[in-house]
């Protein structure tokens, strides 16, 4: 008897034209490391009395669909998740192409995601998936991955794939050593690690329906937050925090072949942290930064992905 294994599983994704309706074609095979997106339907304890000490049968509660996917930050497939988080990009160039994603978009696309486990067989199609949050960490070593959090509408299961013939992206991963961080156009030194989170703060529309699904999701106030951990070598960030001024941060990954991803936070504010001495070693400071609307650019952040893909 065959048993399902992660090594043989497959994730397919496509953007929907109609919310909650998977398209008939246009699915891409997506690289991933972990996937727990799916539907859940909890049981409610039966509170009724008068039938003895043994409980009555539980009652089904509402269905929820969503979860997290761990994906690589790479030169091509990463654009799918950026489009889900920010909306349609502005694409320029004739190859390589620059895809510019801007924060603050009103319309966010939804995705259909199919997780396939062929040995069982089990193919679960989650429809109406909207990107609530993307986050990743920058550090000196290790694989570069991001966590994508989604809220979906419904899930259907089948014994065969409903995604059709899959297209594939070329897998060109960024490595930790490809990363850099700059502040106001100059390299930010002594950075030990950094964490970046962009959130749409989606609000599920939980209306009363006979199928138990949500009506949709409404974007809330977006947020771009994170932290930078630095070796305490100068007063640059501390002075900014004390003065309450803002500045631009840029987080970059660059491949030698020309592919590039950068996220620019145009107006970043820093809180004043404690400077703690915990032993004879180096002193580190953690700045939990947050970005805001920049009056010059008219937006909070811009993400640009440069690759050979003509459009998303």
Number of C-alpha atoms within 10 A of each C-alpha: 4 8 9 14 11 11 8 10 15 16 21 24 25 23 26 19 12 12 20 22 17 25 18 11 14 16 24 21 18 21 19 16 13 12 16 12 23 25 18 14 12 12 12 12 13 11 9 8 10 5 8 7 7 7 12 13 11 12 10 11 13 16 16 19 21 24 17 20 18 19 21 23 24 25 25 22 23 21 25 18 20 23 21 23 27 25 21 20 19 13 18 14 11 10 11 14 17 23 25 22 23 23 21 21 15 10 12 19 19 30 29 26 26 28 22 26 22 18 13 13 14 18 22 22 26 27 29 30 30 28 29 25 23 23 18 19 18 25 18 15 10 10 16 21 22 22 21 24 21 24 27 30 27 24 24 12 15 12 13 14 19 19 25 13 13 15 13 14 15 11 15 16 20 21 21 17 16 15 18 19 22 15 18 13 11 11 13 16 14 13 20 15 17 20 16 19 18 21 21 23 16 19 13 15 12 13 11 11 10 6 9 16 20 22 16 20 22 15 19 14 9 18 20 21 18 18 17 19 17 20 15 18 12 11 9 10 19 19 13 17 18 12 13 12 12 18 16 18 24 21 18 18 24 18 17 7 8 11 21 20 25 19 20 20 25 24 22 23 22 24 17 19 13 11 12 10 11 9 7 6 7 10 14 18 21 21 20 17 19 19 22 18 17 17 10 8 11 12 17 21 26 18 21 21 25 23 22 17 20 14 14 15
